[in-house]
Amino acid sequence: MTKTTKSNRMQKFSDRNKKFMAAKSSKSKGGGSAFTKSAASTNPNRPDPAGGKAGSQFRTKATINRLNMYKAKPNLKKMKERPTDPEAGRIQPDRRWFGNVRTVDQKELEKYRRKLEETE
């Protein structure tokens, strides 16, 4: 008697499982997803609300991305923050940088050009 009840339970479980799997496979054939795509106007990958009909006022992906860029503002507080390390961003002074400007005259330039031609 115990054997028949176990086999009956297994048979019922098997039948339920087959029904469940059949229902699951029919849903998956439609290519559906557990999550619906957002139709927000700020989503560049949103579906076309008009369904591709002519004359719809649907923004392009590039336009939506550009408008999102304009909305995203930088953190000004963080930008104006001074570094805590005193050596960060400091350039060591060098005498050459603060002396007279060195220029090259035409004679020196001609010498340099001749040397370059000789080495080639």
N, C-alpha and C positions, 0 to 999 in steps of 0.2 A: 504494500500500500504506500509506503514512503517513496518507493521508486516512482510510482505513477504520479504522485503529487509533485515531486521534483521535476519530472519530465514535463508535466503540465505547466508548471511555473516557468520553466525554461522556454517552452513553446510560446507562452504568452509574452515573455520578455522579447523573444526573437521577433514575434509579430509586431510588437510596439516599436522595436528598434528599426525594423524594415520600413514602417510607416513614417517614422521620424526621419530616417535617411532619405526617403523618397521626397518628403516635403522640403527637406533641406536642399536637396539637389535641384528641385524645381525653382526654388528661390534663387539659387546661385547661378542658374542659367541666364537670368535677366541681367547679370553683371552688376547687381546692386551692391551697395556698401552699407556697413553699419552706421556710417556717418554721412550726413547729407552735406553737399558743398554749400559753403556760405554764399549768399547772394548779396552781401554787403557791398556798397558802392566803392569801398576802399580795397576790396579784394581784386587784384588784377587777374586772377584765374577763375572768376565767377562765371556761371553759365549765363548765356544771353537771355534776358527776360522775354524778349520778343520772339525767341526761337529762330532767329536768322531772317525774319521778315524784312522786306525792303522798307526803308524809311524809319527804322528804329533809331533812337537817339542813344546808342550804346557807346560808351567811351572805350577807346582802344586800351590795350594793356600798357602801352608806353605812356599814355596820358594819365592813367591811374597811378603808375609808378612815379611820374613827375609830380603829381599833386600830393602823393604821400611824402615825397622828398621835401616839398615845401612845408608840410605840416610838421615834420620832424625837426625840432629846434635843438641847437646844441646846448649843452649845459654850461652856461656862461660862468657860473660860480666856479666850476671845475677848471674852466679855461683860464680864469684870472688868478687862480691859486698859485702862490709862489712856492718854489721848491724848498723843502726843509733842509736839504743837503747844501751847505754853503759852496761846495765845489762844483755842484751840478750846473752846467751851462756857462761856466766861467772860462773865458779864454785868457791864457797866460799872456801877459804883455811881452812884446819883443821890440827891441830898438828899431829894427828894420821897418816895422809897420808904422812907426810914428815919426820917422825922419822925412827928408825931402823925397819927392817922387822921383824915381830913376827913370830916365827916358833913354831910348837908343837913337843915336843920330844915324844919318844915311851911310856914312863911311863904315861904321861898325856893322850895319846891316849888310852892306855889300861884302865885307870880309866873311861874315857868317854864311852868306849864300855861296860864296866861292868854296869855302870849306865843305859845305854840304855837297856841292857838285864833285869835288875831288874824292870824297869818301864813297860816292856811288860808283 
